[in-house]
Amino acid sequence: MTIVGLYSWDERKRTSNLRKHGVDFAIVQNFDFEAALVLRDDRKNYGEERYRAYGSISGRLHALVFTRSSSHGVRAKSASFHCAKVTHGR
């Protein structure tokens, strides 16, 4: 497990996430939790309490799936970049 400040992750999961979503867990420390929408992830029973957060990392919208731990802070499970197309018109 890698721990950076208040964030932690499994290195194998980090490599998998980078390959699958193109997002490195190392940037999670820049996630703007203050302005993020955070929801409890109860889509299924994960055996632990998980959350989904939608917020900004360096001005780009990201989705972050994480757990909270008293010993390891925020533990990243998945992170992905989301792009929204904004259109103007009638």
PDB file as gemmi writes it, atoms N, CA and C in Angstrom:
CRYST1    1.000    1.000    1.000  90.00  90.00  90.00 P 1                      
ATOM      1  N   MET A   1       0.849  -1.176   0.000  1.00  0.00           N  
ATOM      2  CA  MET A   1       0.000   0.000   0.000  1.00  0.00           C  
ATOM      3  C   MET A   1       0.893   1.237   0.000  1.00  0.00           C  
ATOM      4  N   THR A   2       0.476   2.214  -0.798  1.00  0.00           N  
ATOM      5  CA  THR A   2       1.182   3.490  -0.850  1.00  0.00           C  
ATOM      6  C   THR A   2       0.382   4.527  -0.074  1.00  0.00           C  
ATOM      7  N   ILE A   3       1.052   5.314   0.748  1.00  0.00           N  
ATOM      8  CA  ILE A   3       0.403   6.366   1.527  1.00  0.00           C  
ATOM      9  C   ILE A   3       1.076   7.690   1.196  1.00  0.00           C  
ATOM     10  N   VAL A   4       0.267   8.658   0.779  1.00  0.00           N  
ATOM     11  CA  VAL A   4       0.757  10.006   0.484  1.00  0.00           C  
ATOM     12  C   VAL A   4      -0.145  10.967   1.245  1.00  0.00           C  
ATOM     13  N   GLY A   5       0.379  11.573   2.297  1.00  0.00           N  
ATOM     14  CA  GLY A   5      -0.429  12.473   3.114  1.00  0.00           C  
ATOM     15  C   GLY A   5      -1.624  11.740   3.706  1.00  0.00           C  
ATOM     16  N   LEU A   6      -2.812  12.207   3.402  1.00  0.00           N  
ATOM     17  CA  LEU A   6      -4.048  11.605   3.915  1.00  0.00           C  
ATOM     18  C   LEU A   6      -4.633  10.575   2.965  1.00  0.00           C  
ATOM     19  N   TYR A   7      -3.910  10.224   1.897  1.00  0.00           N  
ATOM     20  CA  TYR A   7      -4.435   9.338   0.868  1.00  0.00           C  
ATOM     21  C   TYR A   7      -3.612   8.068   0.775  1.00  0.00           C  
ATOM     22  N   SER A   8      -4.287   6.972   0.442  1.00  0.00           N  
ATOM     23  CA  SER A   8      -3.589   5.701   0.280  1.00  0.00           C  
ATOM     24  C   SER A   8      -4.239   4.903  -0.847  1.00  0.00           C  
ATOM     25  N   TRP A   9      -3.482   3.948  -1.388  1.00  0.00           N  
ATOM     26  CA  TRP A   9      -3.996   3.087  -2.437  1.00  0.00           C  
ATOM     27  C   TRP A   9      -3.109   1.860  -2.565  1.00  0.00           C  
ATOM     28  N   ASP A  10      -3.658   0.843  -3.182  1.00  0.00           N  
ATOM     29  CA  ASP A  10      -2.950  -0.379  -3.495  1.00  0.00           C  
ATOM     30  C   ASP A  10      -2.236  -0.162  -4.835  1.00  0.00           C  
ATOM     31  N   GLU A  11      -0.954  -0.470  -4.913  1.00  0.00           N  
ATOM     32  CA  GLU A  11      -0.179  -0.225  -6.131  1.00  0.00           C  
ATOM     33  C   GLU A  11      -0.690  -1.024  -7.330  1.00  0.00           C  
ATOM     34  N   ARG A  12      -1.136  -2.262  -7.103  1.00  0.00           N  
ATOM     35  CA  ARG A  12      -1.687  -3.044  -8.227  1.00  0.00           C  
ATOM     36  C   ARG A  12      -2.960  -2.399  -8.748  1.00  0.00           C  
ATOM     37  N   LYS A  13      -3.791  -1.901  -7.837  1.00  0.00           N  
ATOM     38  CA  LYS A  13      -5.030  -1.228  -8.240  1.00  0.00           C  
ATOM     39  C   LYS A  13      -4.694   0.085  -8.951  1.00  0.00           C  
ATOM     40  N   ARG A  14      -3.663   0.773  -8.502  1.00  0.00           N  
ATOM     41  CA  ARG A  14      -3.232   2.016  -9.154  1.00  0.00           C  
ATOM     42  C   ARG A  14      -2.836   1.756 -10.599  1.00  0.00           C  
ATOM     43  N   THR A  15      -2.026   0.720 -10.817  1.00  0.00           N  
ATOM     44  CA  THR A  15      -1.596   0.362 -12.169  1.00  0.00           C  
ATOM     45  C   THR A  15      -2.783  -0.017 -13.040  1.00  0.00           C  
ATOM     46  N   SER A  16      -3.699  -0.789 -12.494  1.00  0.00           N  
ATOM     47  CA  SER A  16      -4.909  -1.188 -13.214  1.00  0.00           C  
ATOM     48  C   SER A  16      -5.763   0.023 -13.568  1.00  0.00           C  
ATOM     49  N   ASN A  17      -5.930   0.942 -12.624  1.00  0.00           N  
ATOM     50  CA  ASN A  17      -6.741   2.139 -12.853  1.00  0.00           C  
ATOM     51  C   ASN A  17      -6.108   3.034 -13.923  1.00  0.00           C  
ATOM     52  N   LEU A  18      -4.794   3.143 -13.878  1.00  0.00           N  
ATOM     53  CA  LEU A  18      -4.077   3.958 -14.864  1.00  0.00           C  
ATOM     54  C   LEU A  18      -4.271   3.381 -16.265  1.00  0.00           C  
ATOM     55  N   ARG A  19      -4.202   2.076 -16.378  1.00  0.00           N  
ATOM     56  CA  ARG A  19      -4.386   1.402 -17.669  1.00  0.00           C  
ATOM     57  C   ARG A  19      -5.843   1.527 -18.142  1.00  0.00           C  
ATOM     58  N   LYS A  20      -6.780   1.336 -17.232  1.00  0.00           N  
ATOM     59  CA  LYS A  20      -8.205   1.329 -17.585  1.00  0.00           C  
ATOM     60  C   LYS A  20      -8.781   2.727 -17.813  1.00  0.00           C  
ATOM     61  N   HIS A  21      -8.438   3.689 -16.932  1.00  0.00           N  
ATOM     62  CA  HIS A  21      -9.048   5.021 -16.975  1.00  0.00           C  
ATOM     63  C   HIS A  21      -8.082   6.147 -17.342  1.00  0.00           C  
ATOM     64  N   GLY A  22      -6.774   5.851 -17.371  1.00  0.00           N  
ATOM     65  CA  GLY A  22      -5.790   6.875 -17.700  1.00  0.00           C  
ATOM     66  C   GLY A  22      -5.571   7.886 -16.588  1.00  0.00           C  
ATOM     67  N   VAL A  23      -5.948   7.512 -15.341  1.00  0.00           N  
ATOM     68  CA  VAL A  23      -5.800   8.417 -14.201  1.00  0.00           C  
ATOM     69  C   VAL A  23      -4.936   7.738 -13.136  1.00  0.00           C  
ATOM     70  N   ASP A  24      -3.898   8.432 -12.717  1.00  0.00           N  
ATOM     71  CA  ASP A  24      -2.989   7.931 -11.691  1.00  0.00           C  
ATOM     72  C   ASP A  24      -3.513   8.339 -10.313  1.00  0.00           C  
ATOM     73  N   PHE A  25      -3.605   7.403  -9.400  1.00  0.00           N  
ATOM     74  CA  PHE A  25      -4.077   7.709  -8.047  1.00  0.00           C  
ATOM     75  C   PHE A  25      -3.232   8.797  -7.373  1.00  0.00           C  
ATOM     76  N   ALA A  26      -2.002   8.978  -7.806  1.00  0.00           N  
ATOM     77  CA  ALA A  26      -1.134   9.976  -7.180  1.00  0.00           C  
ATOM     78  C   ALA A  26      -1.717  11.382  -7.273  1.00  0.00           C  
ATOM     79  N   ILE A  27      -2.596  11.660  -8.256  1.00  0.00           N  
ATOM     80  CA  ILE A  27      -3.177  13.003  -8.363  1.00  0.00           C  
ATOM     81  C   ILE A  27      -4.375  13.193  -7.439  1.00  0.00           C  
ATOM     82  N   VAL A  28      -4.795  12.139  -6.757  1.00  0.00           N  
ATOM     83  CA  VAL A  28      -5.951  12.228  -5.856  1.00  0.00           C  
ATOM     84  C   VAL A  28      -5.718  13.265  -4.750  1.00  0.00           C  
ATOM     85  N   GLN A  29      -4.484  13.479  -4.368  1.00  0.00           N  
ATOM     86  CA  GLN A  29      -4.198  14.463  -3.330  1.00  0.00           C  
ATOM     87  C   GLN A  29      -4.592  15.871  -3.760  1.00  0.00           C  
ATOM     88  N   ASN A  30      -4.831  16.081  -5.052  1.00  0.00           N  
ATOM     89  CA  ASN A  30      -5.258  17.384  -5.567  1.00  0.00           C  
ATOM     90  C   ASN A  30      -6.771  17.471  -5.773  1.00  0.00           C  
ATOM     91  N   PHE A  31      -7.507  16.428  -5.404  1.00  0.00           N  
ATOM     92  CA  PHE A  31      -8.956  16.408  -5.576  1.00  0.00           C  
ATOM     93  C   PHE A  31      -9.599  17.456  -4.673  1.00  0.00           C  
ATOM     94  N   ASP A  32     -10.495  18.247  -5.225  1.00  0.00           N  
ATOM     95  CA  ASP A  32     -11.144  19.328  -4.476  1.00  0.00           C  
ATOM     96  C   ASP A  32     -12.374  18.801  -3.739  1.00  0.00           C  
ATOM     97  N   PHE A  33     -12.155  18.232  -2.548  1.00  0.00           N  
ATOM     98  CA  PHE A  33     -13.273  17.688  -1.764  1.00  0.00           C  
ATOM     99  C   PHE A  33     -14.218  18.784  -1.275  1.00  0.00           C  
ATOM    100  N   GLU A  34     -13.705  19.991  -1.084  1.00  0.00           N  
ATOM    101  CA  GLU A  34     -14.540  21.103  -0.595  1.00  0.00           C  
ATOM    102  C   GLU A  34     -15.709  21.389  -1.530  1.00  0.00           C  
ATOM    103  N   ALA A  35     -15.480  21.316  -2.823  1.00  0.00           N  
ATOM    104  CA  ALA A  35     -16.518  21.642  -3.805  1.00  0.00           C  
ATOM    105  C   ALA A  35     -17.137  20.405  -4.443  1.00  0.00           C  
ATOM    106  N   ALA A  36     -16.701  19.221  -4.052  1.00  0.00           N  
ATOM    107  CA  ALA A  36     -17.153  17.985  -4.692  1.00  0.00           C  
ATOM    108  C   ALA A  36     -18.542  17.548  -4.222  1.00  0.00           C  
ATOM    109  N   LEU A  37     -19.213  16.829  -5.091  1.00  0.00           N  
ATOM    110  CA  LEU A  37     -20.455  16.142  -4.739  1.00  0.00           C  
ATOM    111  C   LEU A  37     -20.039  14.749  -4.281  1.00  0.00           C  
ATOM    112  N   VAL A  38     -20.324  14.414  -3.032  1.00  0.00           N  
ATOM    113  CA  VAL A  38     -19.934  13.119  -2.472  1.00  0.00           C  
ATOM    114  C   VAL A  38     -21.201  12.345  -2.129  1.00  0.00           C  
ATOM    115  N   LEU A  39     -21.296  11.120  -2.651  1.00  0.00           N  
ATOM    116  CA  LEU A  39     -22.452  10.258  -2.436  1.00  0.00           C  
ATOM    117  C   LEU A  39     -22.000   8.918  -1.882  1.00  0.00           C  
ATOM    118  N   ARG A  40     -22.809   8.352  -1.012  1.00  0.00           N  
ATOM    119  CA  ARG A  40     -22.515   7.004  -0.524  1.00  0.00           C  
ATOM    120  C   ARG A  40     -22.755   6.036  -1.676  1.00  0.00           C  
ATOM    121  N   ASP A  41     -21.832   5.128  -1.898  1.00  0.00           N  
ATOM    122  CA  ASP A  41     -21.943   4.164  -2.992  1.00  0.00           C  
ATOM    123  C   ASP A  41     -22.591   2.889  -2.466  1.00  0.00           C  
ATOM    124  N   ASP A  42     -23.902   2.824  -2.611  1.00  0.00           N  
ATOM    125  CA  ASP A  42     -24.634   1.654  -2.118  1.00  0.00           C  
ATOM    126  C   ASP A  42     -25.239   0.853  -3.268  1.00  0.00           C  
ATOM    127  N   ARG A  43     -24.595   0.916  -4.444  1.00  0.00           N  
ATOM    128  CA  ARG A  43     -25.091   0.175  -5.597  1.00  0.00           C  
ATOM    129  C   ARG A  43     -25.059  -1.323  -5.356  1.00  0.00           C  
ATOM    130  N   LYS A  44     -24.109  -1.774  -4.523  1.00  0.00           N  
ATOM    131  CA  LYS A  44     -24.049  -3.178  -4.115  1.00  0.00           C  
ATOM    132  C   LYS A  44     -23.292  -3.271  -2.805  1.00  0.00           C  
ATOM    133  N   ASN A  45     -23.264  -4.450  -2.204  1.00  0.00           N  
ATOM    134  CA  ASN A  45     -22.560  -4.658  -0.944  1.00  0.00           C  
ATOM    135  C   ASN A  45     -21.092  -4.932  -1.231  1.00  0.00           C  
ATOM    136  N   TYR A  46     -20.239  -3.976  -0.919  1.00  0.00           N  
ATOM    137  CA  TYR A  46     -18.805  -4.105  -1.156  1.00  0.00           C  
ATOM    138  C   TYR A  46     -18.078  -4.694   0.049  1.00  0.00           C  
ATOM    139  N   GLY A  47     -18.781  -4.883   1.152  1.00  0.00           N  
ATOM    140  CA  GLY A  47     -18.141  -5.359   2.363  1.00  0.00           C  
ATOM    141  C   GLY A  47     -17.454  -4.249   3.135  1.00  0.00           C  
ATOM    142  N   GLU A  48     -17.605  -3.013   2.660  1.00  0.00           N  
ATOM    143  CA  GLU A  48     -17.051  -1.827   3.307  1.00  0.00           C  
ATOM    144  C   GLU A  48     -17.875  -0.632   2.833  1.00  0.00           C  
ATOM    145  N   GLU A  49     -17.831   0.442   3.572  1.00  0.00           N  
ATOM    146  CA  GLU A  49     -18.572   1.642   3.190  1.00  0.00           C  
ATOM    147  C   GLU A  49     -17.764   2.406   2.143  1.00  0.00           C  
ATOM    148  N   ARG A  50     -18.359   2.564   0.961  1.00  0.00           N  
ATOM    149  CA  ARG A  50     -17.688   3.264  -0.138  1.00  0.00           C  
ATOM    150  C   ARG A  50     -18.436   4.528  -0.500  1.00  0.00           C  
ATOM    151  N   TYR A  51     -17.688   5.443  -1.091  1.00  0.00           N  
ATOM    152  CA  TYR A  51     -18.254   6.720  -1.525  1.00  0.00           C  
ATOM    153  C   TYR A  51     -17.846   6.994  -2.964  1.00  0.00           C  
ATOM    154  N   ARG A  52     -18.705   7.724  -3.666  1.00  0.00           N  
ATOM    155  CA  ARG A  52     -18.397   8.231  -5.003  1.00  0.00           C  
ATOM    156  C   ARG A  52     -18.358   9.746  -4.890  1.00  0.00           C  
ATOM    157  N   ALA A  53     -17.324  10.339  -5.422  1.00  0.00           N  
ATOM    158  CA  ALA A  53     -17.195  11.793  -5.378  1.00  0.00           C  
ATOM    159  C   ALA A  53     -16.952  12.301  -6.795  1.00  0.00           C  
ATOM    160  N   TYR A  54     -17.585  13.418  -7.102  1.00  0.00           N  
ATOM    161  CA  TYR A  54     -17.424  14.062  -8.403  1.00  0.00           C  
ATOM    162  C   TYR A  54     -16.912  15.462  -8.135  1.00  0.00           C  
ATOM    163  N   GLY A  55     -15.723  15.740  -8.637  1.00  0.00           N  
ATOM    164  CA  GLY A  55     -15.125  17.031  -8.355  1.00  0.00           C  
ATOM    165  C   GLY A  55     -13.940  17.307  -9.254  1.00  0.00           C  
ATOM    166  N   SER A  56     -13.248  18.364  -8.944  1.00  0.00           N  
ATOM    167  CA  SER A  56     -12.193  18.876  -9.799  1.00  0.00           C  
ATOM    168  C   SER A  56     -10.799  18.477  -9.319  1.00  0.00           C  
ATOM    169  N   ILE A  57      -9.972  18.142 -10.291  1.00  0.00           N  
ATOM    170  CA  ILE A  57      -8.532  18.006 -10.089  1.00  0.00           C  
ATOM    171  C   ILE A  57      -7.916  18.880 -11.176  1.00  0.00           C  
ATOM    172  N   SER A  58      -7.284  19.965 -10.759  1.00  0.00           N  
ATOM    173  CA  SER A  58      -6.654  20.899 -11.704  1.00  0.00           C  
ATOM    174  C   SER A  58      -7.629  21.388 -12.773  1.00  0.00           C  
ATOM    175  N   GLY A  59      -8.867  21.675 -12.353  1.00  0.00           N  
ATOM    176  CA  GLY A  59      -9.848  22.229 -13.261  1.00  0.00           C  
ATOM    177  C   GLY A  59     -10.539  21.235 -14.172  1.00  0.00           C  
ATOM    178  N   ARG A  60     -10.274  19.959 -14.025  1.00  0.00           N  
ATOM    179  CA  ARG A  60     -10.910  18.929 -14.849  1.00  0.00           C  
ATOM    180  C   ARG A  60     -11.793  18.057 -13.963  1.00  0.00           C  
ATOM    181  N   LEU A  61     -12.969  17.703 -14.474  1.00  0.00           N  
ATOM    182  CA  LEU A  61     -13.923  16.895 -13.716  1.00  0.00           C  
ATOM    183  C   LEU A  61     -13.457  15.450 -13.615  1.00  0.00           C  
ATOM    184  N   HIS A  62     -13.420  14.937 -12.391  1.00  0.00           N  
ATOM    185  CA  HIS A  62     -13.032  13.558 -12.138  1.00  0.00           C  
ATOM    186  C   HIS A  62     -14.069  12.883 -11.243  1.00  0.00           C  
ATOM    187  N   ALA A  63     -14.163  11.579 -11.374  1.00  0.00           N  
ATOM    188  CA  ALA A  63     -14.963  10.761 -10.465  1.00  0.00           C  
ATOM    189  C   ALA A  63     -13.986   9.940  -9.633  1.00  0.00           C  
ATOM    190  N   LEU A  64     -14.232   9.874  -8.348  1.00  0.00           N  
ATOM    191  CA  LEU A  64     -13.354   9.158  -7.427  1.00  0.00           C  
ATOM    192  C   LEU A  64     -14.202   8.227  -6.576  1.00  0.00           C  
ATOM    193  N   VAL A  65     -13.836   6.963  -6.521  1.00  0.00           N  
ATOM    194  CA  VAL A  65     -14.474   5.997  -5.629  1.00  0.00           C  
ATOM    195  C   VAL A  65     -13.460   5.733  -4.520  1.00  0.00           C  
ATOM    196  N   PHE A  66     -13.922   5.846  -3.270  1.00  0.00           N  
ATOM    197  CA  PHE A  66     -12.976   5.724  -2.158  1.00  0.00           C  
ATOM    198  C   PHE A  66     -13.668   5.198  -0.907  1.00  0.00           C  
ATOM    199  N   THR A  67     -12.854   4.789   0.041  1.00  0.00           N  
ATOM    200  CA  THR A  67     -13.304   4.443   1.381  1.00  0.00           C  
ATOM    201  C   THR A  67     -12.601   5.390   2.341  1.00  0.00           C  
ATOM    202  N   ARG A  68     -13.092   5.432   3.566  1.00  0.00           N  
ATOM    203  CA  ARG A  68     -12.436   6.230   4.605  1.00  0.00           C  
ATOM    204  C   ARG A  68     -11.875   5.284   5.645  1.00  0.00           C  
ATOM    205  N   SER A  69     -10.695   5.612   6.123  1.00  0.00           N  
ATOM    206  CA  SER A  69     -10.028   4.774   7.114  1.00  0.00           C  
ATOM    207  C   SER A  69      -9.421   5.669   8.178  1.00  0.00           C  
ATOM    208  N   SER A  70      -9.574   5.298   9.424  1.00  0.00           N  
ATOM    209  CA  SER A  70      -8.988   6.108  10.497  1.00  0.00           C  
ATOM    210  C   SER A  70      -7.461   6.049  10.461  1.00  0.00           C  
ATOM    211  N   SER A  71      -6.915   4.962   9.958  1.00  0.00           N  
ATOM    212  CA  SER A  71      -5.456   4.835   9.930  1.00  0.00           C  
ATOM    213  C   SER A  71      -4.822   5.297   8.618  1.00  0.00           C  
ATOM    214  N   HIS A  72      -5.599   5.281   7.510  1.00  0.00           N  
ATOM    215  CA  HIS A  72      -5.022   5.628   6.207  1.00  0.00           C  
ATOM    216  C   HIS A  72      -5.787   6.728   5.485  1.00  0.00           C  
ATOM    217  N   GLY A  73      -6.663   7.447   6.156  1.00  0.00           N  
ATOM    218  CA  GLY A  73      -7.395   8.554   5.538  1.00  0.00           C  
ATOM    219  C   GLY A  73      -8.294   8.097   4.415  1.00  0.00           C  
ATOM    220  N   VAL A  74      -8.180   8.724   3.275  1.00  0.00           N  
ATOM    221  CA  VAL A  74      -8.976   8.384   2.093  1.00  0.00           C  
ATOM    222  C   VAL A  74      -8.213   7.330   1.302  1.00  0.00           C  
ATOM    223  N   ARG A  75      -8.852   6.187   1.083  1.00  0.00           N  
ATOM    224  CA  ARG A  75      -8.225   5.098   0.324  1.00  0.00           C  
ATOM    225  C   ARG A  75      -8.892   5.017  -1.043  1.00  0.00           C  
ATOM    226  N   ALA A  76      -8.140   5.347  -2.087  1.00  0.00           N  
ATOM    227  CA  ALA A  76      -8.662   5.363  -3.451  1.00  0.00           C  
ATOM    228  C   ALA A  76      -8.936   3.949  -3.941  1.00  0.00           C  
ATOM    229  N   LYS A  77     -10.096   3.781  -4.580  1.00  0.00           N  
ATOM    230  CA  LYS A  77     -10.483   2.504  -5.180  1.00  0.00           C  
ATOM    231  C   LYS A  77     -10.545   2.618  -6.695  1.00  0.00           C  
ATOM    232  N   SER A  78     -10.949   3.783  -7.190  1.00  0.00           N  
ATOM    233  CA  SER A  78     -11.042   4.026  -8.627  1.00  0.00           C  
ATOM    234  C   SER A  78     -11.070   5.528  -8.855  1.00  0.00           C  
ATOM    235  N   ALA A  79     -10.487   5.960  -9.956  1.00  0.00           N  
ATOM    236  CA  ALA A  79     -10.524   7.373 -10.327  1.00  0.00           C  
ATOM    237  C   ALA A  79     -10.574   7.447 -11.842  1.00  0.00           C  
ATOM    238  N   SER A  80     -11.413   8.339 -12.344  1.00  0.00           N  
ATOM    239  CA  SER A  80     -11.513   8.494 -13.789  1.00  0.00           C  
ATOM    240  C   SER A  80     -11.797   9.943 -14.140  1.00  0.00           C  
ATOM    241  N   PHE A  81     -11.399  10.312 -15.346  1.00  0.00           N  
ATOM    242  CA  PHE A  81     -11.613  11.657 -15.868  1.00  0.00           C  
ATOM    243  C   PHE A  81     -12.919  11.650 -16.642  1.00  0.00           C  
ATOM    244  N   HIS A  82     -13.720  12.688 -16.459  1.00  0.00           N  
ATOM    245  CA  HIS A  82     -14.977  12.811 -17.193  1.00  0.00           C  
ATOM    246  C   HIS A  82     -14.996  14.124 -17.946  1.00  0.00           C  
ATOM    247  N   CYS A  83     -15.434  14.046 -19.154  1.00  0.00           N  
ATOM    248  CA  CYS A  83     -15.501  15.227 -19.997  1.00  0.00           C  
ATOM    249  C   CYS A  83     -16.965  15.491 -20.343  1.00  0.00           C  
ATOM    250  N   ALA A  84     -17.384  16.702 -20.139  1.00  0.00           N  
ATOM    251  CA  ALA A  84     -18.764  17.087 -20.470  1.00  0.00           C  
ATOM    252  C   ALA A  84     -18.715  18.050 -21.638  1.00  0.00           C  
ATOM    253  N   LYS A  85     -19.535  17.786 -22.634  1.00  0.00           N  
ATOM    254  CA  LYS A  85     -19.603  18.668 -23.777  1.00  0.00           C  
ATOM    255  C   LYS A  85     -20.641  19.739 -23.471  1.00  0.00           C  
ATOM    256  N   VAL A  86     -20.211  20.983 -23.523  1.00  0.00           N  
ATOM    257  CA  VAL A  86     -21.112  22.100 -23.255  1.00  0.00           C  
ATOM    258  C   VAL A  86     -21.477  22.719 -24.589  1.00  0.00           C  
ATOM    259  N   THR A  87     -22.769  22.807 -24.831  1.00  0.00           N  
ATOM    260  CA  THR A  87     -23.222  23.410 -26.095  1.00  0.00           C  
ATOM    261  C   THR A  87     -24.080  24.605 -25.798  1.00  0.00           C  
ATOM    262  N   HIS A  88     -24.037  25.569 -26.672  1.00  0.00           N  
ATOM    263  CA  HIS A  88     -24.855  26.766 -26.568  1.00  0.00           C  
ATOM    264  C   HIS A  88     -25.754  26.804 -27.785  1.00  0.00           C  
ATOM    265  N   GLY A  89     -26.939  27.263 -27.619  1.00  0.00           N  
ATOM    266  CA  GLY A  89     -27.833  27.348 -28.761  1.00  0.00           C  
ATOM    267  C   GLY A  89     -29.271  27.254 -28.316  1.00  0.00           C  
ATOM    268  N   ARG A  90     -30.092  27.019 -29.269  1.00  0.00           N  
ATOM    269  CA  ARG A  90     -31.533  26.998 -29.010  1.00  0.00           C  
ATOM    270  C   ARG A  90     -32.019  25.663 -28.526  1.00  0.00           C  
TER     271      ARG A  90                                                      
END                                                                             
